[in-house]
Amino acid sequence: MLGGARSGKSAHAEGLLPGTEATYLATARRIDGDADWDARIDRHIASRPASWRTVETPDTDALVAALDAARPDDPPLLVDDIATWLTGALDDARAWENTVDLTPERDRLVTAVAHCAARLVIVSAEVGLGVIPETRSGRLFRDELGAVNASLAEVCTEVLLLVAGLPLRLK
């Protein structure tokens, strides 16, 4: 599930999971002293059904482990979202200041998605439809997210793009 900011991609993804149980793999990291970010995370958690389990997967190791541990009879998994996972991976690699090859991180994630045994819905931002960012960090993020989105799309059976709350089937 791809889409721009506030496109409705998370809500649409959640609506794809009928039934009472699901596991929400949350990739956002809490930031010490950022009350606004904490409030956003808390609102997101409160909006989910009470029967859903939330597992915080703020780094590649945690996200890959959760995907690898899934079994065919497990409740469906929802990863929300790849852009926040990527931000953490870029932070961890200190890529904002240095030239770093994130291909190994991307490959680990894509392999885990391809082999995940449970039903899986993935949310990611689409940032490649706009202008070229002015800053190096903006271009880095756009380029890396485009690469990971394309790699994930190759191994997913369905790909949707949400525009103005409307889903468009890409694959």
C-alpha positions as CSV (number, residue, x, y, z in Angstrom):
1,M,0.0,0.0,0.0
2,L,1.7,3.2,-1.2
3,G,0.5,6.7,-0.8
4,G,1.4,10.3,-0.1
5,A,1.1,12.0,3.3
6,R,-2.4,11.9,4.6
7,S,-3.7,9.9,1.6
8,G,-5.5,7.4,3.8
9,K,-3.0,4.6,3.2
10,S,-2.9,3.4,6.8
11,A,-6.7,3.4,7.3
12,H,-7.1,1.6,4.0
13,A,-4.5,-1.0,4.9
14,E,-6.2,-1.6,8.2
15,G,-9.5,-2.0,6.4
16,L,-8.0,-4.8,4.3
17,L,-7.7,-6.9,7.5
18,P,-11.1,-8.3,8.2
19,G,-11.7,-10.3,11.4
20,T,-10.9,-9.6,14.9
21,E,-7.1,-10.3,15.2
22,A,-4.1,-8.8,13.5
23,T,-0.5,-8.0,14.5
24,Y,0.6,-4.4,13.9
25,L,4.3,-4.1,13.3
26,A,5.0,-0.5,14.3
27,T,8.2,0.9,12.8
28,A,8.2,4.3,14.4
29,R,10.7,5.2,17.1
30,R,9.8,7.3,20.0
31,I,12.0,10.4,20.3
32,D,12.9,11.6,23.7
33,G,11.3,15.0,24.4
34,D,9.1,15.1,21.2
35,A,5.6,15.3,22.8
36,D,4.0,15.9,19.4
37,W,5.5,12.6,17.9
38,D,4.5,10.7,21.1
39,A,0.9,12.0,20.7
40,R,0.8,11.0,17.0
41,I,1.9,7.5,18.0
42,D,-0.6,7.3,20.8
43,R,-3.4,8.4,18.5
44,H,-2.4,5.7,16.0
45,I,-2.4,3.0,18.7
46,A,-5.8,4.2,20.1
47,S,-7.4,4.0,16.7
48,R,-6.7,0.3,16.2
49,P,-9.1,-2.4,17.3
50,A,-8.5,-3.6,20.9
51,S,-8.0,-7.1,19.6
52,W,-5.0,-6.2,17.6
53,R,-1.5,-6.8,19.0
54,T,1.1,-4.1,18.5
55,V,4.8,-5.2,18.2
56,E,7.3,-2.4,18.0
57,T,9.8,-3.1,15.3
58,P,11.9,0.1,15.1
59,D,14.9,-1.4,13.4
60,T,15.8,-4.0,10.7
61,D,16.6,-6.8,13.2
62,A,13.3,-6.5,15.0
63,L,11.2,-6.1,11.8
64,V,12.9,-9.0,10.0
65,A,12.6,-11.2,13.1
66,A,8.8,-10.5,13.4
67,L,8.4,-11.4,9.7
68,D,10.5,-14.5,9.9
69,A,8.6,-15.7,13.0
70,A,5.2,-15.5,11.3
71,R,3.4,-18.8,10.6
72,P,0.7,-19.5,8.0
73,D,-2.0,-19.8,10.6
74,D,-1.0,-16.6,12.5
75,P,-3.3,-13.6,12.3
76,P,-2.4,-11.2,9.5
77,L,0.5,-8.8,9.9
78,L,0.4,-5.1,9.1
79,V,3.7,-3.2,8.7
80,D,3.3,0.5,9.1
81,D,5.3,2.0,7.7
82,I,8.4,1.5,5.5
83,A,9.3,5.2,5.4
84,T,9.7,5.3,9.2
85,W,11.7,2.0,9.1
86,L,13.9,3.6,6.5
87,T,14.4,6.8,8.5
88,G,15.6,4.6,11.4
89,A,17.9,2.6,9.1
90,L,19.4,5.9,7.8
91,D,19.8,7.2,11.3
92,D,21.5,4.0,12.5
93,A,23.9,4.0,9.5
94,R,24.6,7.7,10.0
95,A,23.8,8.1,6.3
96,W,22.7,11.7,6.7
97,E,26.4,12.6,7.2
98,N,28.2,9.8,5.3
99,T,27.9,7.9,2.1
100,V,26.5,4.5,3.1
101,D,25.2,1.5,1.1
102,L,21.9,0.4,2.5
103,T,21.5,-2.4,0.0
104,P,22.1,-5.1,2.7
105,E,19.4,-3.7,4.9
106,R,17.0,-3.4,2.0
107,D,17.8,-6.9,0.9
108,R,17.2,-8.4,4.4
109,L,13.8,-6.7,4.6
110,V,12.8,-7.7,1.0
111,T,13.8,-11.3,1.7
112,A,11.9,-11.5,4.9
113,V,8.8,-10.1,3.2
114,A,9.1,-12.6,0.3
115,H,9.3,-15.5,2.7
116,C,6.8,-14.3,5.3
117,A,4.3,-17.2,5.9
118,A,1.4,-15.1,7.3
119,R,-0.8,-12.7,5.3
120,L,1.1,-9.4,5.1
121,V,0.0,-5.9,4.4
122,I,2.7,-3.2,4.1
123,V,2.3,0.5,4.2
124,S,4.8,2.9,2.7
125,A,5.0,6.5,1.6
126,E,5.3,7.4,-2.1
127,V,7.6,10.4,-2.3
128,G,8.9,10.1,-5.9
129,L,6.0,11.9,-7.6
130,G,7.1,15.4,-6.7
131,V,10.0,17.8,-7.2
132,I,13.6,16.9,-6.7
133,P,14.5,17.7,-3.1
134,E,16.8,20.6,-2.6
135,T,18.9,19.0,0.2
136,R,21.2,16.0,0.1
137,S,19.2,14.3,2.9
138,G,16.0,14.8,1.1
139,R,17.3,13.3,-2.1
140,L,18.9,10.4,-0.2
141,F,15.6,9.6,1.5
142,R,13.6,9.9,-1.7
143,D,16.0,7.7,-3.6
144,E,16.3,5.1,-0.9
145,L,12.6,4.9,-0.3
146,G,12.0,4.6,-4.1
147,A,14.5,1.7,-4.2
148,V,12.9,-0.2,-1.3
149,N,9.4,0.4,-2.5
150,A,10.3,-1.0,-6.0
151,S,12.1,-4.0,-4.4
152,L,9.1,-4.7,-2.2
153,A,6.7,-4.4,-5.1
154,E,8.6,-7.1,-7.0
155,V,7.9,-9.6,-4.3
156,C,4.4,-8.6,-3.3
157,T,1.4,-10.2,-5.0
158,E,-0.6,-6.9,-4.9
159,V,0.4,-3.3,-4.9
160,L,-2.1,-0.4,-4.3
161,L,-1.5,3.3,-4.6
162,L,-3.8,5.6,-2.6
163,V,-4.4,9.0,-4.0
164,A,-6.9,11.3,-2.3
165,G,-8.2,8.4,-0.4
166,L,-8.9,6.4,-3.5
167,P,-7.1,3.0,-4.1
168,L,-5.5,2.4,-7.5
169,R,-4.4,-1.1,-8.2
170,L,-0.9,-1.2,-9.7
171,K,-0.3,-4.9,-9.5
